[in-house]
Amino acid sequence: MKKPFLLALSIVLLACQQQSGSDLKELYSLPKKLKEVSGITYFPETNTIYTLEDSGNKNAVYAINSKGKLEKTITISNATNVDWEDITKDKKGNIYIGDFGNNDNERRDLCIYKVAKNQLNQENAKAEYKISFSYPEQTEFPPKKKEMFYDVEGFFEKDGYFYLFTKNRSKGFDGTAFIYKIKNASGNQKAVKIGEFKTCNNYNHCVLTSATISPDGRKVALLSHDKVVVFKGFKGDLFHKGTQTEISLDHFSQKEAVVFKDNNTLLISDEKTNKIGGKVYEFKL
């Protein structure tokens, strides 16, 4: 009888180290044509989100209003959607497309596209420049199954740099995630590993699918299918050196995108799978 008791006690102790989520408020359904949304960014001045879809979909960005209506489709004519996994913007309103989905850890063409803000008014836009990059720590393509750390689905731009958070696809998943830094400048670059941290060891609940930083730069939020990991109290860009809090959303779906609406509110979206998801939600931290 001791083992069930100890297991129950462990669960209670674990819960004490986590924060329970408040209600996840559903705002609206995404347009039916967008079934594989993989990232969102937010423009508060128009209350509009810009989103995209991942591999196998168009090289396009979609503007969606606060009622979930598709206002605009912007085709990026000089970019290829190999596996677009996230979208972010800088303080000037330029957007960046992360073409760094790397499920099998074998890609050698990872890149980020910059699309200037003034291009967002056009149906056919052009990327201003392309940042191609590689991970110095990766020497095999693909690496061993226990070392598949080089997929990314979440990033953001801060002070002229991109910060990428890896999606661990290693055999024997233990929640390890790397943080890489890349200068926001055209050309070929080596990503710089600035740290690593762990979530939990359950892939379905703790694999990272998107990343965002608050407008004031004081909070970083990382998304999984039913949780948000929040870093606070960090100095500079050593996000993992701050306090790490795991918040349960009390809602499981294929959540793929998160962005700060304001300093204390997140917008979250999920893919539509078997008639579940395809929504945008609001979550107060």
Residue pairs with C-beta under 8 A, 6 or more apart in sequence:
17 246
18 245
18 246
18 247
18 248
19 245
19 246
19 247
19 248
20 247
20 248
20 250
21 228
21 247
21 248
21 249
21 250
21 251
21 283
22 283
22 284
24 249
24 250
24 251
24 268
24 281
24 282
24 283
25 281
25 282
25 283
26 279
26 280
26 281
27 66
27 68
27 267
27 279
27 280
27 281
27 282
28 66
28 67
28 68
28 279
28 280
29 68
29 278
29 279
29 280
30 37
30 51
30 64
30 68
30 269
30 272
30 278
30 279
30 280
31 62
31 64
31 68
31 69
31 70
32 278
33 70
34 51
34 53
34 62
34 70
34 278
35 53
35 271
35 272
35 278
36 53
36 54
36 56
36 57
36 271
37 51
37 52
37 53
37 256
37 257
37 269
37 270
37 271
37 278
38 52
38 53
38 54
38 84
38 85
38 86
38 101
38 153
38 256
38 257
38 271
39 51
39 52
39 84
39 85
39 86
39 87
39 88
39 98
39 153
39 210
39 256
39 257
40 49
40 50
40 51
40 87
40 257
40 258
40 259
40 267
40 269
40 280
41 49
41 50
41 51
41 87
41 88
41 89
41 95
41 259
42 48
42 49
42 50
42 259
42 260
42 261
42 267
43 49
43 50
43 89
43 93
44 261
44 262
46 65
47 65
47 66
48 63
48 64
48 65
48 66
48 71
49 63
49 64
49 259
49 267
49 280
50 61
50 62
50 63
50 64
50 87
50 89
50 95
50 120
51 61
51 62
51 64
51 87
51 257
51 269
52 60
52 61
52 62
52 81
52 84
52 87
52 97
53 60
53 81
53 84
54 81
54 83
54 84
54 85
54 101
54 256
55 81
55 82
55 83
55 84
55 101
56 81
57 81
57 84
58 75
58 81
59 75
59 76
59 77
59 79
59 80
59 81
59 84
60 73
60 74
60 75
60 76
61 73
61 74
61 76
61 87
61 95
61 97
61 115
61 120
61 125
62 70
62 72
62 73
62 74
63 70
63 71
63 72
63 73
63 74
63 120
64 70
64 71
64 280
65 71
68 280
72 120
72 123
73 123
74 115
74 119
74 120
74 122
74 123
74 124
74 125
75 123
75 124
75 125
76 97
76 113
76 115
76 125
76 126
76 127
77 124
77 125
77 126
78 126
78 127
79 97
79 99
79 113
79 127
79 130
80 99
81 99
82 99
82 101
82 107
82 109
83 99
83 100
83 101
83 102
83 103
83 107
84 97
84 98
84 99
84 101
85 98
85 99
85 100
85 101
85 152
85 153
85 154
86 98
86 152
86 153
86 154
86 155
86 210
86 211
86 257
87 95
87 96
87 97
87 98
88 95
88 96
88 98
88 155
88 156
88 157
88 162
88 212
88 259
89 95
89 96
89 157
90 96
90 157
90 184
92 117
93 117
94 114
94 115
94 116
94 117
94 128
95 114
95 115
95 117
95 120
96 112
96 113
96 114
96 115
96 155
96 157
96 162
96 184
97 112
97 113
97 115
97 127
98 112
98 152
98 155
98 164
99 110
99 111
99 112
99 113
100 107
100 110
100 111
100 112
100 151
100 152
100 155
100 164
101 151
101 152
101 153
102 110
102 150
102 151
102 152
103 151
103 169
104 142
105 138
105 141
105 142
105 143
105 148
105 149
105 150
105 151
105 169
106 141
106 142
107 141
108 134
108 141
109 132
110 132
110 133
110 134
111 130
111 131
111 132
111 133
112 130
112 131
112 133
112 155
112 162
112 182
113 127
113 129
113 130
113 131
114 127
114 128
114 129
114 130
114 131
114 184
114 186
115 125
115 126
115 127
115 128
116 128
119 125
119 126
119 128
129 186
130 186
131 162
131 182
131 184
131 185
131 186
131 187
131 189
132 187
132 188
132 189
133 182
133 188
133 189
133 190
133 191
134 188
134 189
134 190
134 191
135 150
135 180
135 190
135 191
135 193
136 190
136 191
136 193
137 149
137 193
138 149
138 150
140 147
142 148
143 149
143 150
145 170
145 171
146 170
146 171
146 172
147 170
148 168
148 169
148 170
148 171
149 166
149 168
149 169
149 170
149 176
149 178
150 166
151 166
151 167
151 168
151 169
152 164
152 165
152 166
152 167
152 180
153 167
153 208
153 209
153 210
153 256
154 164
154 165
154 167
154 208
154 209
154 210
154 211
154 212
154 222
154 223
154 258
155 162
155 163
155 164
155 165
155 211
156 162
156 163
156 211
156 212
156 213
156 220
157 163
157 184
158 213
158 217
158 237
159 237
160 183
160 184
161 181
161 182
161 183
161 184
161 237
162 181
162 182
162 183
162 184
163 179
163 180
163 181
163 211
163 213
163 237
163 239
164 179
164 180
164 181
164 182
164 191
164 211
165 177
165 178
165 179
165 208
165 211
165 222
166 177
166 178
166 179
166 180
166 208
167 177
167 207
167 208
167 209
168 174
168 175
168 176
168 177
168 203
168 207
168 208
170 176
173 201
173 202
173 203
173 207
174 198
174 201
175 198
175 199
175 200
175 201
175 206
176 196
176 197
176 198
177 196
177 197
177 198
177 199
177 208
177 222
178 193
178 195
178 196
179 193
179 194
179 195
179 196
179 197
179 239
179 240
180 191
180 192
180 193
180 194
181 191
181 192
181 193
181 194
181 237
182 189
182 191
182 192
183 189
194 237
194 238
195 238
195 239
195 240
195 241
196 240
197 240
197 244
199 206
199 207
199 208
199 224
199 227
199 229
199 246
200 206
200 246
204 225
205 224
205 225
205 226
205 227
206 224
206 227
207 224
207 225
208 222
208 223
208 224
208 229
209 223
209 224
209 225
209 255
209 256
209 257
210 222
210 223
210 255
210 256
210 257
210 258
211 220
211 221
211 222
211 223
211 258
212 220
212 221
212 258
212 259
212 260
212 266
213 219
213 220
213 221
213 260
214 220
214 221
214 260
214 262
214 263
214 264
215 260
215 262
215 263
216 263
218 232
218 263
219 230
219 231
219 232
219 260
219 263
219 285
220 230
220 231
220 234
220 239
221 228
221 229
221 230
221 258
221 260
221 266
221 285
222 228
222 229
222 230
222 231
222 258
223 255
223 256
223 257
223 258
223 268
224 255
225 252
225 253
225 254
225 255
226 248
226 249
226 250
226 251
226 252
226 253
226 255
227 246
227 247
227 248
227 249
228 246
228 247
228 249
228 258
228 266
228 283
228 285
229 244
229 245
229 246
229 247
230 244
230 245
230 246
230 247
230 285
231 239
231 240
231 242
231 243
231 244
232 242
232 243
232 245
233 242
233 243
234 240
234 241
234 242
235 241
235 242
247 285
249 255
249 268
249 283
253 270
253 271
253 273
253 276
253 277
254 270
254 271
254 273
254 277
255 268
255 269
255 270
255 277
256 269
256 270
256 271
257 268
257 269
257 270
258 266
258 267
258 268
258 269
259 266
259 267
260 266
260 267
261 267
261 282
264 284
264 285
265 282
265 283
265 284
265 285
266 282
266 283
266 284
266 285
267 280
267 281
267 282
267 283
268 280
268 281
268 282
268 283
269 279
269 280
269 281
270 277
270 278
270 279
270 281
271 277
271 278
272 278
